[in-house]
Amino acid sequence: MTLFCYLGYLLSKTPTIGHILENWSRYMTAVVYIGLGSYILWANGTLTHISVTMTVLISY
């Protein structure tokens, strides 16, 4: 874990990557959080449960 943190630190100190992170970090963070949340919902079967529930409710 320490190695990954150190590599991330070194990458952020690179001028080109540092500039990209400075300008786009807000959007990259949002994409990561949305992607992680979507993966968790999919992996736990929540989306399937919601779609089945909606199908049952619509059929009434």
C-alpha positions in Angstrom: 0.0 0.0 0.0 2.8 2.4 0.9 4.4 1.7 -2.5 1.1 2.7 -4.3 0.9 5.9 -2.3 4.5 6.8 -3.0 4.0 6.1 -6.8 0.9 8.3 -6.8 2.8 11.0 -5.1 5.6 10.8 -7.6 3.1 10.9 -10.5 1.3 13.9 -9.1 4.7 15.8 -8.9 5.2 15.3 -12.7 4.4 18.7 -14.2 2.1 17.4 -17.0 0.2 15.0 -14.8 0.0 17.5 -12.0 -1.5 20.1 -14.3 -4.1 17.5 -15.6 -5.0 16.6 -12.0 -5.3 20.2 -11.0 -7.7 21.0 -13.7 -9.7 17.8 -13.9 -9.6 16.2 -10.4 -13.2 17.3 -9.6 -14.5 15.4 -12.6 -12.3 12.4 -12.2 -13.4 12.0 -8.6 -17.0 12.1 -9.6 -16.5 9.5 -12.3 -14.7 7.2 -9.8 -17.5 7.6 -7.2 -20.2 7.0 -9.7 -18.4 4.0 -11.2 -17.7 2.5 -7.7 -21.3 3.0 -6.7 -22.6 1.4 -9.9 -20.3 -1.6 -9.5 -21.5 -2.1 -5.9 -25.1 -1.9 -6.9 -24.5 -4.4 -9.8 -22.3 -6.8 -7.7 -24.9 -7.1 -4.9 -27.8 -7.7 -7.3 -29.6 -4.5 -6.3 -30.2 -3.5 -9.9 -31.7 -6.8 -10.7 -33.9 -6.6 -7.6 -35.1 -3.1 -8.6 -35.9 -4.1 -12.2 -37.9 -7.1 -11.0 -39.8 -5.0 -8.5 -40.5 -2.3 -11.1 -41.7 -5.0 -13.5 -44.1 -6.4 -10.9 -45.4 -3.0 -10.0 -46.0 -2.0 -13.6 -47.8 -5.2 -14.4 -50.5 -4.4 -11.8 
